[in-house]
């Protein structure tokens, strides 16, 4: 007897989303305004697609001349409401279009990433009065880092996974993970626990403090694995890069493109500073047949490297 197909991992988030839209008055009222005839459905697919379309028009993400947008969204809405599948960008769209509360958004991202909500930090734009993240004072070095970046079928960054081995140079109990966008959710898969997201002391950056599962003494090592799921409201620059001020023993950078949305050209680049828009040096490279680019470096310090591409 053939094995039954396994449900998509995003199904728990789909089910929670349906419950929220059906039972939370603020969300239900928003889509009920578009129901034209009486219906016994707990949620109305067409009306919800209209709410999403209105949001995309109002934010300028889609031109108002695309009047068939609600119809085009119905399949995505249907897959989500029927607990089949939801992509990160679609989940982000639901959260923003229905102006969901931080706790509800937090739980949806947690379920999407298969984590308990208390293990997840949802990146938000911090308020002016929020405290600033200060890099962990303990010295350390990165022995090896593997960075896996995935681009979705919509051309937007979908998720990023980091595997890293660090060695303490002095006693340390935390590690700071920094990034340049607030449109993401961070999950620690192994080796620590994420704290709240705060602005970094470096302008334009954000960070999460990871409390190590086991504090380190000088010479001891820790293996960390963490995942970032993106939910961009706007299309970011077509690039992925990694910078470091501390030495990295070896570094692998890997970008995977969806086979339905492959770039026309890809380059390997080096940037002078993190704020530089364009790399100072580039080298055109070829995609593998499965839509992947990869580079492995023996040692990196004080440099910013990565990939840029053209659609």
LODREN-877298 format. One record per residue (C-alpha): z, x, y. Coordinates in steps of 0.2 Angstrom, whole numbers, plus 5000, padded with zeros to 4 digits. Layout:
N
<node Z="Z" X="X" Y="Y"/>
...
! end
This chain:
311
<node Z="5000" X="5000" Y="5000"/>
<node Z="4995" X="5008" Y="5017"/>
<node Z="5009" X="5011" Y="5029"/>
<node Z="5012" X="5000" Y="5043"/>
<node Z="5007" X="5007" Y="5060"/>
<node Z="5021" X="5014" Y="5070"/>
<node Z="5025" X="5005" Y="5087"/>
<node Z="5021" X="5015" Y="5102"/>
<node Z="5036" X="5024" Y="5109"/>
<node Z="5035" X="5015" Y="5126"/>
<node Z="5038" X="4998" Y="5117"/>
<node Z="5057" X="4998" Y="5122"/>
<node Z="5052" X="5000" Y="5140"/>
<node Z="5039" X="4986" Y="5138"/>
<node Z="5052" X="4974" Y="5131"/>
<node Z="5065" X="4978" Y="5145"/>
<node Z="5052" X="4975" Y="5158"/>
<node Z="5047" X="4958" Y="5151"/>
<node Z="5066" X="4953" Y="5151"/>
<node Z="5068" X="4959" Y="5169"/>
<node Z="5053" X="4949" Y="5176"/>
<node Z="5058" X="4934" Y="5166"/>
<node Z="5076" X="4933" Y="5171"/>
<node Z="5080" X="4942" Y="5187"/>
<node Z="5077" X="4930" Y="5201"/>
<node Z="5071" X="4942" Y="5214"/>
<node Z="5057" X="4948" Y="5202"/>
<node Z="5053" X="4931" Y="5195"/>
<node Z="5051" X="4923" Y="5212"/>
<node Z="5039" X="4936" Y="5217"/>
<node Z="5026" X="4932" Y="5203"/>
<node Z="5030" X="4913" Y="5202"/>
<node Z="5023" X="4912" Y="5220"/>
<node Z="5005" X="4915" Y="5212"/>
<node Z="5007" X="4902" Y="5198"/>
<node Z="4994" X="4888" Y="5201"/>
<node Z="4998" X="4876" Y="5187"/>
<node Z="5014" X="4872" Y="5178"/>
<node Z="5017" X="4883" Y="5163"/>
<node Z="5030" X="4885" Y="5150"/>
<node Z="5027" X="4904" Y="5149"/>
<node Z="5042" X="4915" Y="5152"/>
<node Z="5031" X="4927" Y="5161"/>
<node Z="5013" X="4923" Y="5168"/>
<node Z="5001" X="4937" Y="5165"/>
<node Z="4989" X="4932" Y="5179"/>
<node Z="5002" X="4930" Y="5192"/>
<node Z="5010" X="4947" Y="5188"/>
<node Z="4993" X="4955" Y="5189"/>
<node Z="4991" X="4947" Y="5207"/>
<node Z="5008" X="4955" Y="5212"/>
<node Z="5002" X="4972" Y="5206"/>
<node Z="4985" X="4970" Y="5215"/>
<node Z="4993" X="4965" Y="5231"/>
<node Z="5004" X="4981" Y="5231"/>
<node Z="4989" X="4992" Y="5228"/>
<node Z="4979" X="4984" Y="5242"/>
<node Z="4994" X="4985" Y="5254"/>
<node Z="4998" X="5003" Y="5251"/>
<node Z="4979" X="5008" Y="5252"/>
<node Z="4979" X="5014" Y="5234"/>
<node Z="4964" X="5003" Y="5231"/>
<node Z="4952" X="4996" Y="5244"/>
<node Z="4953" X="4978" Y="5248"/>
<node Z="4935" X="4976" Y="5245"/>
<node Z="4939" X="4977" Y="5226"/>
<node Z="4942" X="4959" Y="5225"/>
<node Z="4941" X="4959" Y="5206"/>
<node Z="4957" X="4970" Y="5205"/>
<node Z="4969" X="4956" Y="5198"/>
<node Z="4956" X="4953" Y="5184"/>
<node Z="4955" X="4972" Y="5180"/>
<node Z="4974" X="4973" Y="5179"/>
<node Z="4976" X="4959" Y="5167"/>
<node Z="4973" X="4970" Y="5151"/>
<node Z="4986" X="4983" Y="5157"/>
<node Z="4999" X="4969" Y="5161"/>
<node Z="4995" X="4960" Y="5145"/>
<node Z="4999" X="4976" Y="5134"/>
<node Z="5015" X="4979" Y="5144"/>
<node Z="5021" X="4961" Y="5143"/>
<node Z="5016" X="4960" Y="5124"/>
<node Z="5026" X="4976" Y="5120"/>
<node Z="5011" X="4986" Y="5115"/>
<node Z="5010" X="5000" Y="5127"/>
<node Z="5013" X="5005" Y="5145"/>
<node Z="5008" X="5021" Y="5154"/>
<node Z="5019" X="5031" Y="5166"/>
<node Z="5008" X="5026" Y="5181"/>
<node Z="5008" X="5008" Y="5176"/>
<node Z="5027" X="5008" Y="5174"/>
<node Z="5028" X="5016" Y="5191"/>
<node Z="5017" X="5002" Y="5198"/>
<node Z="5028" X="4988" Y="5191"/>
<node Z="5044" X="4996" Y="5198"/>
<node Z="5036" X="4998" Y="5216"/>
<node Z="5027" X="4982" Y="5216"/>
<node Z="5042" X="4972" Y="5212"/>
<node Z="5053" X="4983" Y="5223"/>
<node Z="5065" X="4985" Y="5208"/>
<node Z="5083" X="4990" Y="5211"/>
<node Z="5088" X="5008" Y="5207"/>
<node Z="5098" X="5003" Y="5192"/>
<node Z="5084" X="4993" Y="5184"/>
<node Z="5071" X="5007" Y="5188"/>
<node Z="5083" X="5019" Y="5180"/>
<node Z="5085" X="5010" Y="5164"/>
<node Z="5066" X="5007" Y="5162"/>
<node Z="5063" X="5026" Y="5164"/>
<node Z="5077" X="5030" Y="5152"/>
<node Z="5070" X="5018" Y="5139"/>
<node Z="5052" X="5025" Y="5142"/>
<node Z="5059" X="5042" Y="5139"/>
<node Z="5069" X="5037" Y="5124"/>
<node Z="5086" X="5042" Y="5132"/>
<node Z="5102" X="5034" Y="5136"/>
<node Z="5102" X="5030" Y="5155"/>
<node Z="5117" X="5042" Y="5158"/>
<node Z="5106" X="5056" Y="5151"/>
<node Z="5092" X="5053" Y="5163"/>
<node Z="5090" X="5058" Y="5182"/>
<node Z="5078" X="5048" Y="5191"/>
<node Z="5070" X="5057" Y="5205"/>
<node Z="5071" X="5048" Y="5222"/>
<node Z="5068" X="5053" Y="5240"/>
<node Z="5086" X="5058" Y="5245"/>
<node Z="5092" X="5050" Y="5261"/>
<node Z="5096" X="5061" Y="5276"/>
<node Z="5114" X="5062" Y="5273"/>
<node Z="5113" X="5067" Y="5255"/>
<node Z="5120" X="5084" Y="5250"/>
<node Z="5108" X="5099" Y="5248"/>
<node Z="5106" X="5107" Y="5231"/>
<node Z="5111" X="5125" Y="5231"/>
<node Z="5104" X="5136" Y="5217"/>
<node Z="5117" X="5141" Y="5204"/>
<node Z="5126" X="5157" Y="5209"/>
<node Z="5126" X="5165" Y="5191"/>
<node Z="5113" X="5178" Y="5188"/>
<node Z="5101" X="5176" Y="5173"/>
<node Z="5084" X="5181" Y="5167"/>
<node Z="5071" X="5170" Y="5158"/>
<node Z="5066" X="5179" Y="5142"/>
<node Z="5052" X="5166" Y="5138"/>
<node Z="5045" X="5150" Y="5146"/>
<node Z="5032" X="5138" Y="5140"/>
<node Z="5025" X="5125" Y="5152"/>
<node Z="5015" X="5110" Y="5145"/>
<node Z="5007" X="5099" Y="5159"/>
<node Z="4998" X="5083" Y="5154"/>
<node Z="4985" X="5074" Y="5165"/>
<node Z="4983" X="5055" Y="5161"/>
<node Z="4966" X="5045" Y="5160"/>
<node Z="4969" X="5040" Y="5178"/>
<node Z="4968" X="5058" Y="5183"/>
<node Z="4986" X="5059" Y="5188"/>
<node Z="5000" X="5070" Y="5181"/>
<node Z="5008" X="5060" Y="5167"/>
<node Z="5021" X="5072" Y="5161"/>
<node Z="5027" X="5090" Y="5160"/>
<node Z="5038" X="5098" Y="5146"/>
<node Z="5047" X="5115" Y="5148"/>
<node Z="5054" X="5126" Y="5134"/>
<node Z="5064" X="5140" Y="5141"/>
<node Z="5076" X="5154" Y="5134"/>
<node Z="5087" X="5161" Y="5147"/>
<node Z="5100" X="5176" Y="5146"/>
<node Z="5115" X="5176" Y="5157"/>
<node Z="5118" X="5192" Y="5167"/>
<node Z="5135" X="5186" Y="5172"/>
<node Z="5145" X="5170" Y="5167"/>
<node Z="5136" X="5154" Y="5170"/>
<node Z="5138" X="5136" Y="5165"/>
<node Z="5123" X="5128" Y="5174"/>
<node Z="5104" X="5130" Y="5178"/>
<node Z="5094" X="5123" Y="5192"/>
<node Z="5077" X="5116" Y="5189"/>
<node Z="5067" X="5114" Y="5205"/>
<node Z="5051" X="5105" Y="5208"/>
<node Z="5040" X="5100" Y="5223"/>
<node Z="5039" X="5081" Y="5221"/>
<node Z="5051" X="5066" Y="5221"/>
<node Z="5039" X="5055" Y="5211"/>
<node Z="5046" X="5059" Y="5194"/>
<node Z="5060" X="5057" Y="5181"/>
<node Z="5069" X="5071" Y="5172"/>
<node Z="5076" X="5071" Y="5154"/>
<node Z="5085" X="5085" Y="5146"/>
<node Z="5080" X="5086" Y="5128"/>
<node Z="5090" X="5100" Y="5122"/>
<node Z="5103" X="5113" Y="5129"/>
<node Z="5111" X="5103" Y="5143"/>
<node Z="5114" X="5088" Y="5154"/>
<node Z="5105" X="5083" Y="5170"/>
<node Z="5115" X="5080" Y="5186"/>
<node Z="5110" X="5070" Y="5201"/>
<node Z="5094" X="5074" Y="5210"/>
<node Z="5096" X="5082" Y="5227"/>
<node Z="5085" X="5090" Y="5240"/>
<node Z="5083" X="5109" Y="5237"/>
<node Z="5089" X="5121" Y="5250"/>
<node Z="5071" X="5127" Y="5251"/>
<node Z="5061" X="5115" Y="5262"/>
<node Z="5049" X="5103" Y="5252"/>
<node Z="5058" X="5105" Y="5236"/>
<node Z="5069" X="5095" Y="5225"/>
<node Z="5081" X="5100" Y="5211"/>
<node Z="5091" X="5094" Y="5196"/>
<node Z="5107" X="5104" Y="5191"/>
<node Z="5107" X="5106" Y="5172"/>
<node Z="5125" X="5108" Y="5165"/>
<node Z="5123" X="5119" Y="5150"/>
<node Z="5129" X="5112" Y="5133"/>
<node Z="5138" X="5129" Y="5130"/>
<node Z="5143" X="5140" Y="5145"/>
<node Z="5136" X="5158" Y="5144"/>
<node Z="5144" X="5175" Y="5145"/>
<node Z="5134" X="5190" Y="5150"/>
<node Z="5121" X="5194" Y="5137"/>
<node Z="5122" X="5177" Y="5129"/>
<node Z="5106" X="5166" Y="5128"/>
<node Z="5103" X="5148" Y="5129"/>
<node Z="5087" X="5138" Y="5124"/>
<node Z="5083" X="5123" Y="5136"/>
<node Z="5070" X="5110" Y="5134"/>
<node Z="5067" X="5097" Y="5147"/>
<node Z="5053" X="5084" Y="5151"/>
<node Z="5047" X="5077" Y="5167"/>
<node Z="5038" X="5060" Y="5168"/>
<node Z="5028" X="5058" Y="5184"/>
<node Z="5025" X="5042" Y="5194"/>
<node Z="5015" X="5047" Y="5209"/>
<node Z="5011" X="5034" Y="5222"/>
<node Z="4997" X="5044" Y="5229"/>
<node Z="4985" X="5056" Y="5221"/>
<node Z="4992" X="5074" Y="5222"/>
<node Z="4982" X="5089" Y="5224"/>
<node Z="4972" X="5094" Y="5208"/>
<node Z="4982" X="5108" Y="5203"/>
<node Z="4997" X="5114" Y="5192"/>
<node Z="5006" X="5131" Y="5197"/>
<node Z="5022" X="5140" Y="5192"/>
<node Z="5031" X="5151" Y="5204"/>
<node Z="5046" X="5163" Y="5201"/>
<node Z="5057" X="5174" Y="5211"/>
<node Z="5067" X="5180" Y="5195"/>
<node Z="5058" X="5190" Y="5181"/>
<node Z="5050" X="5180" Y="5167"/>
<node Z="5048" X="5190" Y="5151"/>
<node Z="5033" X="5180" Y="5145"/>
<node Z="5025" X="5164" Y="5151"/>
<node Z="5013" X="5151" Y="5144"/>
<node Z="5005" X="5139" Y="5155"/>
<node Z="4995" X="5124" Y="5147"/>
<node Z="4986" X="5110" Y="5155"/>
<node Z="4980" X="5096" Y="5144"/>
<node Z="4967" X="5083" Y="5151"/>
<node Z="4964" X="5066" Y="5144"/>
<node Z="4947" X="5066" Y="5135"/>
<node Z="4942" X="5051" Y="5145"/>
<node Z="4944" X="5060" Y="5162"/>
<node Z="4939" X="5079" Y="5161"/>
<node Z="4937" X="5089" Y="5176"/>
<node Z="4920" X="5096" Y="5181"/>
<node Z="4927" X="5114" Y="5184"/>
<node Z="4943" X="5123" Y="5182"/>
<node Z="4950" X="5139" Y="5189"/>
<node Z="4965" X="5151" Y="5186"/>
<node Z="4973" X="5156" Y="5202"/>
<node Z="4986" X="5166" Y="5211"/>
<node Z="4995" X="5160" Y="5227"/>
<node Z="5003" X="5170" Y="5241"/>
<node Z="5017" X="5158" Y="5244"/>
<node Z="5022" X="5141" Y="5238"/>
<node Z="5017" X="5133" Y="5254"/>
<node Z="4999" X="5140" Y="5253"/>
<node Z="4987" X="5126" Y="5249"/>
<node Z="4973" X="5137" Y="5241"/>
<node Z="4975" X="5152" Y="5230"/>
<node Z="4971" X="5169" Y="5236"/>
<node Z="4962" X="5174" Y="5220"/>
<node Z="4953" X="5163" Y="5207"/>
<node Z="4944" X="5165" Y="5191"/>
<node Z="4934" X="5151" Y="5184"/>
<node Z="4938" X="5146" Y="5166"/>
<node Z="4931" X="5135" Y="5152"/>
<node Z="4940" X="5120" Y="5145"/>
<node Z="4942" X="5120" Y="5126"/>
<node Z="4934" X="5106" Y="5116"/>
<node Z="4950" X="5096" Y="5116"/>
<node Z="4951" X="5096" Y="5135"/>
<node Z="4964" X="5110" Y="5137"/>
<node Z="4966" X="5126" Y="5147"/>
<node Z="4979" X="5139" Y="5143"/>
<node Z="4985" X="5156" Y="5149"/>
<node Z="4998" X="5168" Y="5142"/>
<node Z="5006" X="5181" Y="5153"/>
<node Z="5017" X="5196" Y="5148"/>
<node Z="5029" X="5197" Y="5162"/>
<node Z="5029" X="5188" Y="5179"/>
<node Z="5040" X="5191" Y="5194"/>
<node Z="5038" X="5186" Y="5212"/>
<node Z="5021" X="5178" Y="5209"/>
<node Z="5014" X="5160" Y="5209"/>
<node Z="5001" X="5157" Y="5196"/>
<node Z="4992" X="5141" Y="5189"/>
<node Z="4977" X="5131" Y="5188"/>
<node Z="4966" X="5121" Y="5200"/>
<node Z="4952" X="5109" Y="5195"/>
<node Z="4938" X="5099" Y="5203"/>
<node Z="4934" X="5081" Y="5197"/>
! end
